[in-house]
């Protein structure tokens, strides 16, 4: 029993080490540039050890993604705990934006992987299953917030969750081209307005927070406004 337990512990340690190495290599080289050879070298293992844990590069990425989904769902629950719908929406959006900034590499990696998976029917189904879990977790959180507040959401929670996730992807792509794009306060105002009804009474509405750009030279928006 002791020998089997030690072996199981070693297998789990090896798996964790491979995944940690895979994450570093993916972030450094991108999904397309990463190889099993590079991951094995980073982990300090032979390719045989890596393949004893995962059947392919895609398997490693999907394992990392599943971990990420679990961690993000738990984080969202902590952020929203004990808050009103409006407070939770604001804090969740702020947390998401902080993560897009602090973990920009992962956000870009996920977009790259999604585009890659779309060309592979089998991998696309695997990604779609994982993404459905992400949507379901966020939708359940939003539905619970509304239920506890005795409120009816403006649109179904699933659509709200899909919208938030789609916006996160769009922000990632826009900031890849222009790191200064979409300041957090502008995202907050537009998202709260789009989700409708989450601005508590007494606070500025999103309409008040979004100021029109002033005209600059040649009638173009001035750089101080939203562009």
KEKE-3310 file (N, C-alpha, C; in steps of 0.2 Angstrom, whole numbers, plus 5000, padded with zeros to 4 digits):
npx = (5004:5010:5020:5013:5006:5016:5021:5009:5009:5021:5018:5008:5016:5025:5015:5011:5023:5025:5014:5016:5028:5024:5015:5024:5032:5022:5017:5029:5032:5021:5006:5007:5021:5026:5033:5033:5045:5052:5044:5047:5060:5060:5054:5063:5062:5061:5054:5047:5042:5034:5024:5019:5010:5002:4994:4996:5002:4990:4982:4989:4987:4973:4972:4978:4969:4957:4960:4962:4949:4942:4949:4946:4932:4931:4937:4929:4917:4922:4924:4912:4905:4893:4889:4879:4869:4874:4886:4893:4894:4902:4914:4917:4920:4930:4940:4941:4947:4959:4965:4966:4976:4987:4989:4991:4998:4993:4979:4981:4986:4976:4967:4974:4975:4961:4958:4966:4960:4948:4950:4951:4941:4939:4947:4941:4928:4931:4937:4925:4917:4924:4923:4909:4907:4914:4905:4893:4897:4899:4886:4878:4883:4879:4865:4862:4865:4856:4844:4845:4844:4831:4828:4824:4834:4840:4842:4843:4854:4864:4866:4871:4883:4890:4891:4900:4911:4914:4917:4929:4938:4938:4943:4956:4961:4961:4969:4981:4985:4985:4991:4986:4973:4955:4953:4951:4940:4932:4928:4921:4910:4904:4901:4893:4882:4878:4874:4864:4854:4862:4868:4868:4855:4858:4871:4882:4875:4879:4877:4880:4893:4900:4908:4905:4917:4927:4928:4942:4956:4952:4939:4940:4939:4945:4961:4959:4946:4935:4940)
npy = (4994:5006:5008:5009:5021:5030:5029:5034:5047:5052:5051:5061:5072:5073:5075:5088:5095:5094:5101:5114:5117:5116:5127:5138:5137:5138:5151:5158:5154:5154:5145:5139:5139:5131:5115:5098:5093:5104:5107:5095:5097:5109:5104:5095:5082:5066:5064:5053:5052:5064:5060:5050:5056:5065:5064:5073:5089:5097:5091:5094:5108:5109:5104:5113:5124:5119:5119:5133:5137:5132:5139:5152:5152:5150:5161:5171:5169:5172:5186:5191:5188:5191:5204:5216:5215:5226:5230:5218:5216:5227:5224:5212:5215:5224:5215:5206:5215:5218:5206:5204:5213:5210:5197:5196:5189:5176:5178:5182:5170:5161:5166:5163:5149:5146:5150:5141:5129:5130:5125:5112:5099:5089:5094:5107:5103:5099:5111:5119:5112:5115:5128:5130:5126:5137:5147:5143:5143:5156:5161:5155:5161:5174:5173:5168:5180:5189:5182:5181:5195:5197:5201:5203:5198:5209:5203:5185:5176:5168:5174:5186:5181:5176:5188:5195:5187:5187:5201:5202:5194:5202:5214:5210:5207:5220:5227:5221:5226:5240:5245:5254:5255:5256:5261:5256:5262:5266:5254:5249:5258:5256:5243:5241:5248:5241:5229:5233:5240:5238:5248:5255:5265:5282:5282:5287:5285:5274:5282:5294:5293:5290:5301:5311:5312:5326:5338:5337:5342:5344:5340:5327:5316:5322:5318:5316:5311:5297:5285)
npz = (5000:5004:4995:4983:4986:4987:4973:4967:4972:4966:4953:4952:4956:4945:4935:4939:4938:4924:4919:4924:4917:4904:4904:4906:4894:4884:4886:4883:4870:4863:4858:4845:4843:4853:4858:4861:4864:4869:4880:4888:4890:4897:4909:4914:4911:4901:4885:4885:4899:4899:4889:4896:4904:4897:4882:4871:4865:4864:4874:4886:4885:4886:4899:4907:4904:4910:4923:4925:4922:4934:4944:4941:4942:4956:4961:4956:4964:4976:4975:4972:4984:4996:4991:4983:4967:4959:4965:4965:4951:4947:4954:4949:4935:4937:4942:4932:4922:4928:4928:4914:4912:4920:4917:4903:4894:4895:4891:4878:4873:4874:4865:4854:4854:4853:4840:4833:4837:4831:4818:4819:4820:4831:4842:4843:4847:4860:4866:4865:4874:4886:4886:4887:4900:4907:4903:4909:4923:4926:4922:4931:4943:4941:4940:4952:4960:4956:4960:4974:4977:4973:4960:4943:4929:4916:4904:4899:4911:4905:4892:4897:4903:4891:4884:4892:4892:4878:4876:4884:4876:4865:4870:4873:4860:4854:4863:4860:4848:4852:4866:4875:4873:4877:4891:4909:4916:4905:4900:4911:4912:4899:4899:4911:4907:4896:4902:4909:4921:4932:4939:4954:4963:4965:4961:4948:4932:4918:4906:4911:4914:4902:4892:4878:4865:4862:4848:4838:4828:4811:4813:4820:4833:4849:4857:4870:4872:4871:4859)
capx = (5000:5014:5023:5008:5004:5022:5021:5004:5012:5026:5015:5005:5021:5027:5010:5011:5029:5024:5010:5020:5033:5020:5012:5029:5033:5016:5018:5035:5033:5014:5004:5010:5028:5028:5034:5033:5052:5053:5041:5050:5067:5059:5052:5068:5060:5062:5048:5043:5038:5029:5019:5015:5005:4998:4995:4998:5002:4984:4980:4992:4984:4967:4972:4979:4963:4952:4963:4960:4941:4940:4952:4942:4925:4931:4939:4923:4913:4925:4924:4905:4902:4890:4888:4873:4870:4878:4892:4896:4895:4907:4920:4919:4923:4937:4944:4943:4951:4966:4968:4968:4982:4992:4990:4990:5001:4988:4973:4983:4987:4969:4964:4978:4972:4954:4958:4969:4956:4942:4952:4952:4934:4939:4949:4936:4923:4934:4937:4918:4914:4927:4920:4902:4908:4915:4899:4888:4899:4898:4879:4875:4884:4875:4858:4861:4865:4849:4839:4846:4842:4824:4828:4824:4839:4837:4843:4845:4861:4868:4868:4875:4890:4893:4893:4906:4917:4916:4920:4936:4942:4939:4948:4963:4964:4962:4975:4987:4986:4986:4991:4982:4966:4950:4954:4946:4934:4928:4925:4916:4904:4900:4899:4887:4877:4876:4871:4857:4850:4866:4870:4863:4853:4863:4877:4881:4873:4884:4877:4884:4901:4903:4907:4907:4924:4927:4931:4949:4958:4948:4933:4941:4939:4951:4964:4957:4940:4935:4942)
capy = (5000:5012:5009:5011:5028:5034:5030:5039:5054:5054:5052:5067:5077:5073:5079:5095:5098:5095:5106:5120:5118:5118:5134:5143:5136:5141:5158:5161:5153:5153:5138:5136:5138:5126:5108:5093:5093:5110:5106:5090:5100:5114:5101:5091:5075:5064:5065:5047:5054:5068:5056:5045:5060:5068:5061:5077:5096:5099:5088:5099:5115:5108:5103:5120:5128:5116:5122:5140:5138:5130:5144:5158:5152:5151:5168:5175:5168:5176:5193:5193:5186:5197:5210:5217:5214:5231:5230:5212:5217:5232:5221:5207:5218:5227:5210:5204:5219:5218:5200:5205:5217:5206:5190:5197:5183:5170:5180:5181:5163:5158:5168:5159:5142:5146:5150:5135:5123:5130:5122:5105:5097:5086:5099:5112:5101:5099:5118:5121:5109:5118:5135:5130:5126:5144:5151:5140:5145:5163:5162:5153:5166:5180:5171:5168:5187:5192:5178:5184:5202:5197:5205:5199:5201:5212:5197:5179:5176:5165:5179:5191:5178:5176:5194:5197:5183:5190:5207:5200:5192:5208:5219:5207:5208:5227:5229:5218:5231:5246:5243:5260:5255:5254:5261:5252:5266:5266:5248:5249:5262:5253:5236:5242:5251:5236:5224:5237:5239:5236:5254:5257:5272:5287:5282:5290:5280:5274:5287:5300:5291:5290:5307:5311:5315:5333:5338:5339:5345:5341:5337:5321:5316:5324:5312:5316:5308:5290:5284)
capz = (5000:5005:4989:4978:4987:4985:4966:4965:4973:4961:4946:4953:4956:4938:4931:4940:4935:4917:4917:4925:4912:4898:4904:4904:4887:4880:4887:4880:4863:4860:4857:4839:4843:4858:4856:4867:4866:4873:4887:4892:4892:4903:4915:4916:4910:4895:4882:4888:4905:4897:4886:4901:4908:4892:4875:4866:4867:4865:4880:4891:4885:4889:4906:4910:4903:4915:4929:4924:4923:4941:4948:4939:4945:4963:4962:4955:4969:4982:4973:4972:4990:5001:4988:4979:4960:4956:4968:4962:4944:4946:4956:4944:4929:4939:4943:4925:4919:4931:4926:4907:4912:4924:4913:4896:4890:4895:4887:4871:4872:4874:4859:4848:4854:4851:4833:4831:4838:4826:4812:4821:4823:4837:4847:4843:4852:4867:4868:4866:4880:4892:4886:4890:4907:4909:4903:4914:4930:4926:4922:4938:4948:4940:4941:4960:4963:4955:4964:4981:4977:4971:4954:4937:4925:4910:4899:4903:4913:4900:4887:4900:4903:4885:4882:4896:4889:4871:4877:4886:4870:4860:4873:4872:4853:4853:4867:4857:4843:4855:4873:4878:4871:4881:4898:4913:4917:4900:4899:4916:4910:4894:4901:4915:4903:4891:4906:4911:4928:4938:4942:4960:4964:4969:4958:4941:4927:4913:4902:4913:4915:4896:4890:4871:4863:4859:4841:4837:4821:4805:4815:4823:4841:4852:4860:4877:4873:4869:4852)
cpx = (5004:5018:5019:5006:5010:5022:5015:5006:5017:5023:5011:5010:5024:5022:5010:5017:5028:5020:5013:5025:5029:5017:5018:5031:5028:5016:5024:5035:5026:5012:5007:5017:5031:5028:5034:5040:5054:5050:5045:5057:5066:5057:5057:5067:5062:5055:5043:5039:5033:5023:5015:5010:5000:4999:4997:4999:4995:4981:4983:4989:4977:4967:4973:4972:4957:4954:4961:4953:4939:4943:4948:4935:4926:4933:4933:4918:4915:4923:4916:4901:4899:4889:4881:4875:4875:4885:4896:4898:4901:4914:4922:4922:4929:4942:4946:4948:4958:4969:4970:4975:4988:4994:4989:4992:4996:4982:4975:4984:4981:4966:4967:4975:4965:4954:4961:4964:4950:4944:4952:4945:4934:4941:4944:4930:4925:4934:4930:4915:4917:4924:4913:4902:4909:4909:4894:4890:4897:4890:4876:4877:4880:4867:4857:4861:4858:4844:4839:4843:4834:4823:4827:4830:4836:4837:4844:4853:4866:4871:4872:4883:4893:4895:4899:4912:4919:4919:4928:4940:4943:4944:4955:4965:4965:4968:4982:4989:4988:4985:4987:4975:4961:4952:4949:4940:4929:4924:4920:4910:4900:4897:4892:4881:4874:4872:4864:4855:4855:4869:4865:4861:4857:4869:4876:4879:4879:4883:4880:4891:4904:4902:4909:4914:4923:4930:4938:4950:4954:4942:4934:4941:4946:4954:4962:4950:4940:4936:4941)
cpy = (5006:5013:5011:5019:5032:5035:5034:5046:5056:5055:5059:5073:5078:5077:5086:5099:5099:5100:5113:5122:5120:5125:5139:5143:5139:5149:5162:5160:5154:5146:5135:5135:5133:5119:5104:5092:5098:5110:5101:5093:5105:5110:5097:5084:5073:5065:5059:5049:5059:5065:5051:5049:5063:5065:5066:5084:5099:5097:5092:5105:5114:5107:5109:5124:5125:5119:5129:5141:5137:5136:5150:5158:5153:5158:5173:5175:5172:5183:5195:5191:5192:5203:5210:5216:5219:5231:5224:5213:5222:5228:5216:5209:5221:5221:5207:5208:5219:5211:5200:5209:5213:5199:5191:5192:5177:5172:5179:5174:5159:5160:5164:5152:5141:5146:5144:5129:5124:5127:5114:5103:5094:5090:5105:5110:5101:5106:5120:5118:5113:5125:5135:5130:5133:5148:5149:5143:5152:5165:5161:5158:5172:5179:5171:5175:5190:5188:5181:5191:5202:5201:5200:5202:5204:5207:5191:5179:5173:5170:5184:5188:5178:5182:5197:5194:5186:5196:5206:5198:5198:5213:5216:5208:5216:5230:5226:5223:5238:5245:5248:5260:5253:5254:5258:5256:5266:5260:5247:5252:5259:5247:5236:5244:5245:5230:5227:5235:5238:5242:5256:5264:5276:5287:5285:5284:5280:5279:5293:5299:5292:5297:5308:5315:5322:5333:5341:5342:5341:5337:5330:5321:5318:5318:5311:5312:5300:5289:5277)
cpz = (5000:4998:4983:4979:4985:4977:4964:4966:4968:4955:4946:4953:4949:4934:4932:4937:4927:4915:4919:4920:4906:4898:4903:4897:4882:4880:4883:4873:4859:4859:4850:4839:4849:4856:4862:4869:4871:4880:4891:4894:4898:4909:4918:4915:4903:4892:4884:4894:4903:4894:4891:4905:4903:4885:4870:4869:4868:4872:4886:4891:4888:4897:4910:4909:4908:4922:4930:4926:4930:4945:4947:4943:4953:4965:4961:4961:4975:4981:4974:4979:4994:4998:4984:4972:4957:4958:4965:4955:4943:4948:4952:4938:4931:4939:4936:4922:4922:4929:4918:4907:4915:4920:4906:4892:4889:4890:4880:4868:4870:4867:4853:4848:4852:4843:4830:4832:4833:4820:4813:4824:4830:4843:4848:4848:4859:4870:4869:4872:4886:4892:4889:4897:4910:4909:4908:4921:4931:4926:4928:4943:4947:4941:4949:4963:4962:4959:4971:4982:4975:4965:4948:4932:4919:4904:4902:4905:4909:4895:4891:4901:4897:4882:4886:4893:4882:4872:4879:4880:4866:4863:4872:4865:4852:4857:4864:4851:4846:4862:4877:4877:4877:4889:4903:4914:4911:4899:4905:4914:4905:4896:4906:4912:4899:4895:4909:4918:4934:4941:4948:4960:4968:4965:4951:4936:4922:4908:4904:4913:4908:4893:4882:4870:4860:4852:4841:4830:4816:4807:4818:4830:4844:4856:4867:4878:4871:4861:4850)
residu = (UNK:UNK:UNK:UNK:UNK:UNK:UNK:UNK:UNK:UNK:UNK:UNK:UNK:UNK:UNK:UNK:UNK:UNK:UNK:UNK:UNK:UNK:UNK:UNK:UNK:UNK:UNK:UNK:UNK:UNK:UNK:UNK:UNK:UNK:UNK:UNK:UNK:UNK:UNK:UNK:UNK:UNK:UNK:UNK:UNK:UNK:UNK:UNK:UNK:UNK:UNK:UNK:UNK:UNK:UNK:UNK:UNK:UNK:UNK:UNK:UNK:UNK:UNK:UNK:UNK:UNK:UNK:UNK:UNK:UNK:UNK:UNK:UNK:UNK:UNK:UNK:UNK:UNK:UNK:UNK:UNK:UNK:UNK:UNK:UNK:UNK:UNK:UNK:UNK:UNK:UNK:UNK:UNK:UNK:UNK:UNK:UNK:UNK:UNK:UNK:UNK:UNK:UNK:UNK:UNK:UNK:UNK:UNK:UNK:UNK:UNK:UNK:UNK:UNK:UNK:UNK:UNK:UNK:UNK:UNK:UNK:UNK:UNK:UNK:UNK:UNK:UNK:UNK:UNK:UNK:UNK:UNK:UNK:UNK:UNK:UNK:UNK:UNK:UNK:UNK:UNK:UNK:UNK:UNK:UNK:UNK:UNK:UNK:UNK:UNK:UNK:UNK:UNK:UNK:UNK:UNK:UNK:UNK:UNK:UNK:UNK:UNK:UNK:UNK:UNK:UNK:UNK:UNK:UNK:UNK:UNK:UNK:UNK:UNK:UNK:UNK:UNK:UNK:UNK:UNK:UNK:UNK:UNK:UNK:UNK:UNK:UNK:UNK:UNK:UNK:UNK:UNK:UNK:UNK:UNK:UNK:UNK:UNK:UNK:UNK:UNK:UNK:UNK:UNK:UNK:UNK:UNK:UNK:UNK:UNK:UNK:UNK:UNK:UNK:UNK:UNK:UNK:UNK:UNK:UNK:UNK:UNK:UNK:UNK:UNK:UNK:UNK)
# end
